Amino acid sequence: MAAFKYFSDLDEVTEQLKDIQPMPNRQFSESFPGISGFRYDGFQKYVGVAADGRILPVTRRIEYKRNPSLHECDAKCMNGKCNGVCECKCGGKNHGRGSFLSTFKRAA
């Protein structure tokens, strides 16, 4: 069995969210202009609470295996689909974040 992890990627900062809940579309678009987010249903989108207590939009959802292999992140992880399955050491934090080569460019 697997669990889902929810992340918000705003301003190049990735935050894992907890207490995931729906927010009405109108309130969502006023609070987070330009962010598409994940749909809860036709009338609401998902938001969650960051570690510092801020309410942020859910921009990625990762299925994380119960007993992950904890391998190093690679191109398959970095270029993975946002609703993909992850079992890397990053815990889904890097999954679907972009080109694997861009990671090396950012680190330099």
Secondary structure, 3 states (H helix, E strand, C coil): CEEEEEEEEECCEEEEEEEEEEEEHHHHHHHCCCCCCCECCCCEEEEEECCCCCEEECCEEEEEECCCCCECCCHHHHCCCCCCEECECCCCCCCCCCCHHHHHHHHC
